[in-house]
Amino acid sequence: MSKAIRREIPAGRDPMGLAASVLYLSSLSSDEKITQAHLAKAAGVTEVTLRKGAKDLRKELSKSIRN
């Protein structure tokens, strides 16, 4: 999340969707077994919002690694 904030990725995004996306990506990288549905429900967002947010975060954060 701190990398996303430094790159100003959260600007204009739903905070709960962003938080759910960060948690989802974190769970994938640490081999935690948690579903998109569970995280989306807990955050009060749709699974589509979570998936799109995760996709966008991956894309933006991979840019910061290359730069």
mmCIF file of the N, C-alpha and C atoms, coordinates in Angstrom:
data_MODEL
# 
_entry.id   MODEL 
# 
loop_
_atom_site.group_PDB 
_atom_site.id 
_atom_site.type_symbol 
_atom_site.label_atom_id 
_atom_site.label_alt_id 
_atom_site.label_comp_id 
_atom_site.label_asym_id 
_atom_site.label_entity_id 
_atom_site.label_seq_id 
_atom_site.pdbx_PDB_ins_code 
_atom_site.Cartn_x 
_atom_site.Cartn_y 
_atom_site.Cartn_z 
_atom_site.occupancy 
_atom_site.B_iso_or_equiv 
_atom_site.pdbx_formal_charge 
_atom_site.auth_seq_id 
_atom_site.auth_comp_id 
_atom_site.auth_asym_id 
_atom_site.auth_atom_id 
_atom_site.pdbx_PDB_model_num 
ATOM 1   N N  . MET A 1 1  ? 0.821   -1.178  0.000   1.00 0.00 ? 1  MET A N  1 
ATOM 2   C CA . MET A 1 1  ? 0.000   0.000   0.000   1.00 0.00 ? 1  MET A CA 1 
ATOM 3   C C  . MET A 1 1  ? 0.869   1.247   0.000   1.00 0.00 ? 1  MET A C  1 
ATOM 4   N N  . SER A 1 2  ? 1.953   1.218   0.737   1.00 0.00 ? 2  SER A N  1 
ATOM 5   C CA . SER A 1 2  ? 2.815   2.403   0.787   1.00 0.00 ? 2  SER A CA 1 
ATOM 6   C C  . SER A 1 2  ? 3.423   2.699   -0.589  1.00 0.00 ? 2  SER A C  1 
ATOM 7   N N  . LYS A 1 3  ? 3.759   1.649   -1.350  1.00 0.00 ? 3  LYS A N  1 
ATOM 8   C CA . LYS A 1 3  ? 4.276   1.870   -2.707  1.00 0.00 ? 3  LYS A CA 1 
ATOM 9   C C  . LYS A 1 3  ? 3.207   2.514   -3.581  1.00 0.00 ? 3  LYS A C  1 
ATOM 10  N N  . ALA A 1 4  ? 1.985   2.068   -3.447  1.00 0.00 ? 4  ALA A N  1 
ATOM 11  C CA . ALA A 1 4  ? 0.876   2.625   -4.235  1.00 0.00 ? 4  ALA A CA 1 
ATOM 12  C C  . ALA A 1 4  ? 0.654   4.090   -3.876  1.00 0.00 ? 4  ALA A C  1 
ATOM 13  N N  . ILE A 1 5  ? 0.716   4.412   -2.607  1.00 0.00 ? 5  ILE A N  1 
ATOM 14  C CA . ILE A 1 5  ? 0.511   5.797   -2.167  1.00 0.00 ? 5  ILE A CA 1 
ATOM 15  C C  . ILE A 1 5  ? 1.641   6.690   -2.673  1.00 0.00 ? 5  ILE A C  1 
ATOM 16  N N  . ARG A 1 6  ? 2.878   6.205   -2.582  1.00 0.00 ? 6  ARG A N  1 
ATOM 17  C CA . ARG A 1 6  ? 4.003   7.000   -3.082  1.00 0.00 ? 6  ARG A CA 1 
ATOM 18  C C  . ARG A 1 6  ? 3.874   7.285   -4.575  1.00 0.00 ? 6  ARG A C  1 
ATOM 19  N N  . ARG A 1 7  ? 3.327   6.333   -5.324  1.00 0.00 ? 7  ARG A N  1 
ATOM 20  C CA . ARG A 1 7  ? 3.144   6.519   -6.767  1.00 0.00 ? 7  ARG A CA 1 
ATOM 21  C C  . ARG A 1 7  ? 1.838   7.241   -7.084  1.00 0.00 ? 7  ARG A C  1 
ATOM 22  N N  . GLU A 1 8  ? 1.104   7.636   -6.045  1.00 0.00 ? 8  GLU A N  1 
ATOM 23  C CA . GLU A 1 8  ? -0.164  8.347   -6.169  1.00 0.00 ? 8  GLU A CA 1 
ATOM 24  C C  . GLU A 1 8  ? -1.209  7.551   -6.947  1.00 0.00 ? 8  GLU A C  1 
ATOM 25  N N  . ILE A 1 9  ? -1.157  6.238   -6.837  1.00 0.00 ? 9  ILE A N  1 
ATOM 26  C CA . ILE A 1 9  ? -2.122  5.374   -7.503  1.00 0.00 ? 9  ILE A CA 1 
ATOM 27  C C  . ILE A 1 9  ? -3.521  5.525   -6.907  1.00 0.00 ? 9  ILE A C  1 
ATOM 28  N N  . PRO A 1 10 ? -3.672  5.705   -5.593  1.00 0.00 ? 10 PRO A N  1 
ATOM 29  C CA . PRO A 1 10 ? -5.017  5.771   -5.024  1.00 0.00 ? 10 PRO A CA 1 
ATOM 30  C C  . PRO A 1 10 ? -5.847  6.982   -5.441  1.00 0.00 ? 10 PRO A C  1 
ATOM 31  N N  . ALA A 1 11 ? -5.259  7.975   -6.051  1.00 0.00 ? 11 ALA A N  1 
ATOM 32  C CA . ALA A 1 11 ? -5.985  9.188   -6.405  1.00 0.00 ? 11 ALA A CA 1 
ATOM 33  C C  . ALA A 1 11 ? -7.229  8.857   -7.232  1.00 0.00 ? 11 ALA A C  1 
ATOM 34  N N  . GLY A 1 12 ? -8.378  9.247   -6.725  1.00 0.00 ? 12 GLY A N  1 
ATOM 35  C CA . GLY A 1 12 ? -9.627  9.041   -7.435  1.00 0.00 ? 12 GLY A CA 1 
ATOM 36  C C  . GLY A 1 12 ? -10.227 7.658   -7.319  1.00 0.00 ? 12 GLY A C  1 
ATOM 37  N N  . ARG A 1 13 ? -9.670  6.815   -6.498  1.00 0.00 ? 13 ARG A N  1 
ATOM 38  C CA . ARG A 1 13 ? -10.179 5.451   -6.360  1.00 0.00 ? 13 ARG A CA 1 
ATOM 39  C C  . ARG A 1 13 ? -11.000 5.297   -5.088  1.00 0.00 ? 13 ARG A C  1 
ATOM 40  N N  . ASP A 1 14 ? -11.872 4.299   -5.127  1.00 0.00 ? 14 ASP A N  1 
ATOM 41  C CA . ASP A 1 14 ? -12.656 3.944   -3.951  1.00 0.00 ? 14 ASP A CA 1 
ATOM 42  C C  . ASP A 1 14 ? -11.697 3.379   -2.900  1.00 0.00 ? 14 ASP A C  1 
ATOM 43  N N  . PRO A 1 15 ? -11.608 3.999   -1.729  1.00 0.00 ? 15 PRO A N  1 
ATOM 44  C CA . PRO A 1 15 ? -10.646 3.544   -0.722  1.00 0.00 ? 15 PRO A CA 1 
ATOM 45  C C  . PRO A 1 15 ? -10.850 2.091   -0.285  1.00 0.00 ? 15 PRO A C  1 
ATOM 46  N N  . MET A 1 16 ? -12.093 1.665   -0.161  1.00 0.00 ? 16 MET A N  1 
ATOM 47  C CA . MET A 1 16 ? -12.342 0.286   0.265   1.00 0.00 ? 16 MET A CA 1 
ATOM 48  C C  . MET A 1 16 ? -11.973 -0.700  -0.839  1.00 0.00 ? 16 MET A C  1 
ATOM 49  N N  . GLY A 1 17 ? -12.216 -0.330  -2.073  1.00 0.00 ? 17 GLY A N  1 
ATOM 50  C CA . GLY A 1 17 ? -11.827 -1.187  -3.198  1.00 0.00 ? 17 GLY A CA 1 
ATOM 51  C C  . GLY A 1 17 ? -10.319 -1.313  -3.292  1.00 0.00 ? 17 GLY A C  1 
ATOM 52  N N  . LEU A 1 18 ? -9.631  -0.198  -3.081  1.00 0.00 ? 18 LEU A N  1 
ATOM 53  C CA . LEU A 1 18 ? -8.173  -0.208  -3.107  1.00 0.00 ? 18 LEU A CA 1 
ATOM 54  C C  . LEU A 1 18 ? -7.620  -1.062  -1.970  1.00 0.00 ? 18 LEU A C  1 
ATOM 55  N N  . ALA A 1 19 ? -8.167  -0.891  -0.779  1.00 0.00 ? 19 ALA A N  1 
ATOM 56  C CA . ALA A 1 19 ? -7.711  -1.676  0.372   1.00 0.00 ? 19 ALA A CA 1 
ATOM 57  C C  . ALA A 1 19 ? -7.936  -3.163  0.135   1.00 0.00 ? 19 ALA A C  1 
ATOM 58  N N  . ALA A 1 20 ? -9.104  -3.521  -0.399  1.00 0.00 ? 20 ALA A N  1 
ATOM 59  C CA . ALA A 1 20 ? -9.394  -4.929  -0.684  1.00 0.00 ? 20 ALA A CA 1 
ATOM 60  C C  . ALA A 1 20 ? -8.430  -5.475  -1.732  1.00 0.00 ? 20 ALA A C  1 
ATOM 61  N N  . SER A 1 21 ? -8.117  -4.667  -2.732  1.00 0.00 ? 21 SER A N  1 
ATOM 62  C CA . SER A 1 21 ? -7.184  -5.093  -3.781  1.00 0.00 ? 21 SER A CA 1 
ATOM 63  C C  . SER A 1 21 ? -5.791  -5.328  -3.214  1.00 0.00 ? 21 SER A C  1 
ATOM 64  N N  . VAL A 1 22 ? -5.348  -4.423  -2.357  1.00 0.00 ? 22 VAL A N  1 
ATOM 65  C CA . VAL A 1 22 ? -4.033  -4.573  -1.722  1.00 0.00 ? 22 VAL A CA 1 
ATOM 66  C C  . VAL A 1 22 ? -4.007  -5.839  -0.865  1.00 0.00 ? 22 VAL A C  1 
ATOM 67  N N  . LEU A 1 23 ? -5.057  -6.062  -0.094  1.00 0.00 ? 23 LEU A N  1 
ATOM 68  C CA . LEU A 1 23 ? -5.113  -7.270  0.735   1.00 0.00 ? 23 LEU A CA 1 
ATOM 69  C C  . LEU A 1 23 ? -5.122  -8.529  -0.121  1.00 0.00 ? 23 LEU A C  1 
ATOM 70  N N  . TYR A 1 24 ? -5.852  -8.488  -1.232  1.00 0.00 ? 24 TYR A N  1 
ATOM 71  C CA . TYR A 1 24 ? -5.903  -9.648  -2.116  1.00 0.00 ? 24 TYR A CA 1 
ATOM 72  C C  . TYR A 1 24 ? -4.527  -9.950  -2.703  1.00 0.00 ? 24 TYR A C  1 
ATOM 73  N N  . LEU A 1 25 ? -3.852  -8.925  -3.218  1.00 0.00 ? 25 LEU A N  1 
ATOM 74  C CA . LEU A 1 25 ? -2.516  -9.144  -3.780  1.00 0.00 ? 25 LEU A CA 1 
ATOM 75  C C  . LEU A 1 25 ? -1.534  -9.616  -2.705  1.00 0.00 ? 25 LEU A C  1 
ATOM 76  N N  . SER A 1 26 ? -1.676  -9.078  -1.505  1.00 0.00 ? 26 SER A N  1 
ATOM 77  C CA . SER A 1 26 ? -0.815  -9.509  -0.393  1.00 0.00 ? 26 SER A CA 1 
ATOM 78  C C  . SER A 1 26 ? -1.064  -10.974 -0.047  1.00 0.00 ? 26 SER A C  1 
ATOM 79  N N  . SER A 1 27 ? -2.328  -11.368 -0.072  1.00 0.00 ? 27 SER A N  1 
ATOM 80  C CA . SER A 1 27 ? -2.647  -12.761 0.250   1.00 0.00 ? 27 SER A CA 1 
ATOM 81  C C  . SER A 1 27 ? -2.086  -13.704 -0.808  1.00 0.00 ? 27 SER A C  1 
ATOM 82  N N  . LEU A 1 28 ? -2.095  -13.284 -2.064  1.00 0.00 ? 28 LEU A N  1 
ATOM 83  C CA . LEU A 1 28 ? -1.523  -14.120 -3.128  1.00 0.00 ? 28 LEU A CA 1 
ATOM 84  C C  . LEU A 1 28 ? -0.023  -14.289 -2.949  1.00 0.00 ? 28 LEU A C  1 
ATOM 85  N N  . SER A 1 29 ? 0.644   -13.203 -2.608  1.00 0.00 ? 29 SER A N  1 
ATOM 86  C CA . SER A 1 29 ? 2.101   -13.276 -2.477  1.00 0.00 ? 29 SER A CA 1 
ATOM 87  C C  . SER A 1 29 ? 2.552   -14.042 -1.240  1.00 0.00 ? 29 SER A C  1 
ATOM 88  N N  . SER A 1 30 ? 1.662   -14.185 -0.270  1.00 0.00 ? 30 SER A N  1 
ATOM 89  C CA . SER A 1 30 ? 2.033   -14.924 0.944   1.00 0.00 ? 30 SER A CA 1 
ATOM 90  C C  . SER A 1 30 ? 1.355   -16.287 1.017   1.00 0.00 ? 30 SER A C  1 
ATOM 91  N N  . ASP A 1 31 ? 0.768   -16.735 -0.097  1.00 0.00 ? 31 ASP A N  1 
ATOM 92  C CA . ASP A 1 31 ? 0.103   -18.048 -0.188  1.00 0.00 ? 31 ASP A CA 1 
ATOM 93  C C  . ASP A 1 31 ? -1.029  -18.239 0.815   1.00 0.00 ? 31 ASP A C  1 
ATOM 94  N N  . GLU A 1 32 ? -1.680  -17.135 1.195   1.00 0.00 ? 32 GLU A N  1 
ATOM 95  C CA . GLU A 1 32 ? -2.863  -17.220 2.055   1.00 0.00 ? 32 GLU A CA 1 
ATOM 96  C C  . GLU A 1 32 ? -4.045  -17.666 1.211   1.00 0.00 ? 32 GLU A C  1 
ATOM 97  N N  . LYS A 1 33 ? -4.882  -18.486 1.776   1.00 0.00 ? 33 LYS A N  1 
ATOM 98  C CA . LYS A 1 33 ? -6.063  -18.972 1.070   1.00 0.00 ? 33 LYS A CA 1 
ATOM 99  C C  . LYS A 1 33 ? -7.261  -18.107 1.451   1.00 0.00 ? 33 LYS A C  1 
ATOM 100 N N  . ILE A 1 34 ? -7.477  -17.042 0.691   1.00 0.00 ? 34 ILE A N  1 
ATOM 101 C CA . ILE A 1 34 ? -8.622  -16.175 0.929   1.00 0.00 ? 34 ILE A CA 1 
ATOM 102 C C  . ILE A 1 34 ? -9.221  -15.834 -0.431  1.00 0.00 ? 34 ILE A C  1 
ATOM 103 N N  . THR A 1 35 ? -10.514 -15.874 -0.519  1.00 0.00 ? 35 THR A N  1 
ATOM 104 C CA . THR A 1 35 ? -11.164 -15.685 -1.814  1.00 0.00 ? 35 THR A CA 1 
ATOM 105 C C  . THR A 1 35 ? -11.449 -14.209 -2.093  1.00 0.00 ? 35 THR A C  1 
ATOM 106 N N  . GLN A 1 36 ? -11.573 -13.917 -3.376  1.00 0.00 ? 36 GLN A N  1 
ATOM 107 C CA . GLN A 1 36 ? -11.958 -12.573 -3.776  1.00 0.00 ? 36 GLN A CA 1 
ATOM 108 C C  . GLN A 1 36 ? -13.333 -12.252 -3.207  1.00 0.00 ? 36 GLN A C  1 
ATOM 109 N N  . ALA A 1 37 ? -14.212 -13.228 -3.224  1.00 0.00 ? 37 ALA A N  1 
ATOM 110 C CA . ALA A 1 37 ? -15.575 -13.017 -2.725  1.00 0.00 ? 37 ALA A CA 1 
ATOM 111 C C  . ALA A 1 37 ? -15.558 -12.624 -1.254  1.00 0.00 ? 37 ALA A C  1 
ATOM 112 N N  . HIS A 1 38 ? -14.737 -13.300 -0.463  1.00 0.00 ? 38 HIS A N  1 
ATOM 113 C CA . HIS A 1 38 ? -14.653 -13.008 0.967   1.00 0.00 ? 38 HIS A CA 1 
ATOM 114 C C  . HIS A 1 38 ? -14.134 -11.589 1.202   1.00 0.00 ? 38 HIS A C  1 
ATOM 115 N N  . LEU A 1 39 ? -13.061 -11.227 0.516   1.00 0.00 ? 39 LEU A N  1 
ATOM 116 C CA . LEU A 1 39 ? -12.498 -9.884  0.686   1.00 0.00 ? 39 LEU A CA 1 
ATOM 117 C C  . LEU A 1 39 ? -13.449 -8.810  0.182   1.00 0.00 ? 39 LEU A C  1 
ATOM 118 N N  . ALA A 1 40 ? -14.079 -9.068  -0.952  1.00 0.00 ? 40 ALA A N  1 
ATOM 119 C CA . ALA A 1 40 ? -15.007 -8.089  -1.509  1.00 0.00 ? 40 ALA A CA 1 
ATOM 120 C C  . ALA A 1 40 ? -16.181 -7.852  -0.561  1.00 0.00 ? 40 ALA A C  1 
ATOM 121 N N  . LYS A 1 41 ? -16.717 -8.931  -0.012  1.00 0.00 ? 41 LYS A N  1 
ATOM 122 C CA . LYS A 1 41 ? -17.841 -8.798  0.912   1.00 0.00 ? 41 LYS A CA 1 
ATOM 123 C C  . LYS A 1 41 ? -17.424 -8.033  2.167   1.00 0.00 ? 41 LYS A C  1 
ATOM 124 N N  . ALA A 1 42 ? -16.252 -8.351  2.701   1.00 0.00 ? 42 ALA A N  1 
ATOM 125 C CA . ALA A 1 42 ? -15.766 -7.674  3.904   1.00 0.00 ? 42 ALA A CA 1 
ATOM 126 C C  . ALA A 1 42 ? -15.547 -6.180  3.659   1.00 0.00 ? 42 ALA A C  1 
ATOM 127 N N  . ALA A 1 43 ? -15.133 -5.833  2.447   1.00 0.00 ? 43 ALA A N  1 
ATOM 128 C CA . ALA A 1 43 ? -14.863 -4.432  2.121   1.00 0.00 ? 43 ALA A CA 1 
ATOM 129 C C  . ALA A 1 43 ? -16.103 -3.698  1.623   1.00 0.00 ? 43 ALA A C  1 
ATOM 130 N N  . GLY A 1 44 ? -17.151 -4.448  1.322   1.00 0.00 ? 44 GLY A N  1 
ATOM 131 C CA . GLY A 1 44 ? -18.367 -3.819  0.815   1.00 0.00 ? 44 GLY A CA 1 
ATOM 132 C C  . GLY A 1 44 ? -18.253 -3.373  -0.629  1.00 0.00 ? 44 GLY A C  1 
ATOM 133 N N  . VAL A 1 45 ? -17.456 -4.106  -1.404  1.00 0.00 ? 45 VAL A N  1 
ATOM 134 C CA . VAL A 1 45 ? -17.301 -3.811  -2.833  1.00 0.00 ? 45 VAL A CA 1 
ATOM 135 C C  . VAL A 1 45 ? -17.619 -5.072  -3.619  1.00 0.00 ? 45 VAL A C  1 
ATOM 136 N N  . THR A 1 46 ? -17.714 -4.940  -4.931  1.00 0.00 ? 46 THR A N  1 
ATOM 137 C CA . THR A 1 46 ? -17.976 -6.118  -5.751  1.00 0.00 ? 46 THR A CA 1 
ATOM 138 C C  . THR A 1 46 ? -16.665 -6.835  -6.059  1.00 0.00 ? 46 THR A C  1 
ATOM 139 N N  . GLU A 1 47 ? -16.793 -8.094  -6.450  1.00 0.00 ? 47 GLU A N  1 
ATOM 140 C CA . GLU A 1 47 ? -15.613 -8.854  -6.853  1.00 0.00 ? 47 GLU A CA 1 
ATOM 141 C C  . GLU A 1 47 ? -14.973 -8.237  -8.088  1.00 0.00 ? 47 GLU A C  1 
ATOM 142 N N  . VAL A 1 48 ? -15.792 -7.681  -8.960  1.00 0.00 ? 48 VAL A N  1 
ATOM 143 C CA . VAL A 1 48 ? -15.280 -7.026  -10.163 1.00 0.00 ? 48 VAL A CA 1 
ATOM 144 C C  . VAL A 1 48 ? -14.407 -5.829  -9.781  1.00 0.00 ? 48 VAL A C  1 
ATOM 145 N N  . THR A 1 49 ? -14.863 -5.040  -8.814  1.00 0.00 ? 49 THR A N  1 
ATOM 146 C CA . THR A 1 49 ? -14.083 -3.898  -8.337  1.00 0.00 ? 49 THR A CA 1 
ATOM 147 C C  . THR A 1 49 ? -12.744 -4.369  -7.793  1.00 0.00 ? 49 THR A C  1 
ATOM 148 N N  . LEU A 1 50 ? -12.774 -5.436  -7.014  1.00 0.00 ? 50 LEU A N  1 
ATOM 149 C CA . LEU A 1 50 ? -11.544 -5.977  -6.432  1.00 0.00 ? 50 LEU A CA 1 
ATOM 150 C C  . LEU A 1 50 ? -10.603 -6.464  -7.532  1.00 0.00 ? 50 LEU A C  1 
ATOM 151 N N  . ARG A 1 51 ? -11.125 -7.232  -8.496  1.00 0.00 ? 51 ARG A N  1 
ATOM 152 C CA . ARG A 1 51 ? -10.291 -7.753  -9.578  1.00 0.00 ? 51 ARG A CA 1 
ATOM 153 C C  . ARG A 1 51 ? -9.689  -6.638  -10.418 1.00 0.00 ? 51 ARG A C  1 
ATOM 154 N N  . LYS A 1 52 ? -10.490 -5.646  -10.758 1.00 0.00 ? 52 LYS A N  1 
ATOM 155 C CA . LYS A 1 52 ? -10.002 -4.530  -11.567 1.00 0.00 ? 52 LYS A CA 1 
ATOM 156 C C  . LYS A 1 52 ? -8.950  -3.750  -10.793 1.00 0.00 ? 52 LYS A C  1 
ATOM 157 N N  . GLY A 1 53 ? -9.211  -3.522  -9.514  1.00 0.00 ? 53 GLY A N  1 
ATOM 158 C CA . GLY A 1 53 ? -8.232  -2.813  -8.694  1.00 0.00 ? 53 GLY A CA 1 
ATOM 159 C C  . GLY A 1 53 ? -6.919  -3.567  -8.591  1.00 0.00 ? 53 GLY A C  1 
ATOM 160 N N  . ALA A 1 54 ? -7.000  -4.886  -8.414  1.00 0.00 ? 54 ALA A N  1 
ATOM 161 C CA . ALA A 1 54 ? -5.788  -5.704  -8.320  1.00 0.00 ? 54 ALA A CA 1 
ATOM 162 C C  . ALA A 1 54 ? -5.019  -5.679  -9.637  1.00 0.00 ? 54 ALA A C  1 
ATOM 163 N N  . LYS A 1 55 ? -5.741  -5.762  -10.744 1.00 0.00 ? 55 LYS A N  1 
ATOM 164 C CA . LYS A 1 55 ? -5.103  -5.723  -12.064 1.00 0.00 ? 55 LYS A CA 1 
ATOM 165 C C  . LYS A 1 55 ? -4.399  -4.386  -12.276 1.00 0.00 ? 55 LYS A C  1 
ATOM 166 N N  . ASP A 1 56 ? -5.087  -3.302  -11.948 1.00 0.00 ? 56 ASP A N  1 
ATOM 167 C CA . ASP A 1 56 ? -4.509  -1.971  -12.105 1.00 0.00 ? 56 ASP A CA 1 
ATOM 168 C C  . ASP A 1 56 ? -3.300  -1.762  -11.194 1.00 0.00 ? 56 ASP A C  1 
ATOM 169 N N  . LEU A 1 57 ? -3.399  -2.232  -9.955  1.00 0.00 ? 57 LEU A N  1 
ATOM 170 C CA . LEU A 1 57 ? -2.272  -2.100  -9.026  1.00 0.00 ? 57 LEU A CA 1 
ATOM 171 C C  . LEU A 1 57 ? -1.055  -2.858  -9.528  1.00 0.00 ? 57 LEU A C  1 
ATOM 172 N N  . ARG A 1 58 ? -1.263  -4.090  -9.985  1.00 0.00 ? 58 ARG A N  1 
ATOM 173 C CA . ARG A 1 58 ? -0.138  -4.872  -10.520 1.00 0.00 ? 58 ARG A CA 1 
ATOM 174 C C  . ARG A 1 58 ? 0.541   -4.116  -11.649 1.00 0.00 ? 58 ARG A C  1 
ATOM 175 N N  . LYS A 1 59 ? -0.269  -3.582  -12.557 1.00 0.00 ? 59 LYS A N  1 
ATOM 176 C CA . LYS A 1 59 ? 0.255   -2.865  -13.713 1.00 0.00 ? 59 LYS A CA 1 
ATOM 177 C C  . LYS A 1 59 ? 1.052   -1.637  -13.273 1.00 0.00 ? 59 LYS A C  1 
ATOM 178 N N  . GLU A 1 60 ? 0.478   -0.833  -12.405 1.00 0.00 ? 60 GLU A N  1 
ATOM 179 C CA . GLU A 1 60 ? 1.145   0.394   -11.960 1.00 0.00 ? 60 GLU A CA 1 
ATOM 180 C C  . GLU A 1 60 ? 2.393   0.109   -11.134 1.00 0.00 ? 60 GLU A C  1 
ATOM 181 N N  . LEU A 1 61 ? 2.322   -0.885  -10.266 1.00 0.00 ? 61 LEU A N  1 
ATOM 182 C CA . LEU A 1 61 ? 3.477   -1.192  -9.429  1.00 0.00 ? 61 LEU A CA 1 
ATOM 183 C C  . LEU A 1 61 ? 4.599   -1.829  -10.241 1.00 0.00 ? 61 LEU A C  1 
ATOM 184 N N  . SER A 1 62 ? 4.252   -2.567  -11.288 1.00 0.00 ? 62 SER A N  1 
ATOM 185 C CA . SER A 1 62 ? 5.301   -3.128  -12.137 1.00 0.00 ? 62 SER A CA 1 
ATOM 186 C C  . SER A 1 62 ? 6.020   -2.020  -12.899 1.00 0.00 ? 62 SER A C  1 
ATOM 187 N N  . LYS A 1 63 ? 5.322   -0.935  -13.211 1.00 0.00 ? 63 LYS A N  1 
ATOM 188 C CA . LYS A 1 63 ? 5.957   0.217   -13.846 1.00 0.00 ? 63 LYS A CA 1 
ATOM 189 C C  . LYS A 1 63 ? 6.993   0.820   -12.912 1.00 0.00 ? 63 LYS A C  1 
ATOM 190 N N  . SER A 1 64 ? 6.677   0.887   -11.624 1.00 0.00 ? 64 SER A N  1 
ATOM 191 C CA . SER A 1 64 ? 7.607   1.502   -10.668 1.00 0.00 ? 64 SER A CA 1 
ATOM 192 C C  . SER A 1 64 ? 8.844   0.642   -10.489 1.00 0.00 ? 64 SER A C  1 
ATOM 193 N N  . ILE A 1 65 ? 8.709   -0.648  -10.682 1.00 0.00 ? 65 ILE A N  1 
ATOM 194 C CA . ILE A 1 65 ? 9.874   -1.540  -10.560 1.00 0.00 ? 65 ILE A CA 1 
ATOM 195 C C  . ILE A 1 65 ? 10.804  -1.321  -11.756 1.00 0.00 ? 65 ILE A C  1 
ATOM 196 N N  . ARG A 1 66 ? 10.218  -1.097  -12.931 1.00 0.00 ? 66 ARG A N  1 
ATOM 197 C CA . ARG A 1 66 ? 11.030  -0.894  -14.141 1.00 0.00 ? 66 ARG A CA 1 
ATOM 198 C C  . ARG A 1 66 ? 11.690  0.473   -14.159 1.00 0.00 ? 66 ARG A C  1 
ATOM 199 N N  . ASN A 1 67 ? 11.071  1.457   -13.486 1.00 0.00 ? 67 ASN A N  1 
ATOM 200 C CA . ASN A 1 67 ? 11.616  2.830   -13.515 1.00 0.00 ? 67 ASN A CA 1 
ATOM 201 C C  . ASN A 1 67 ? 12.635  3.067   -12.441 1.00 0.00 ? 67 ASN A C  1 
# 
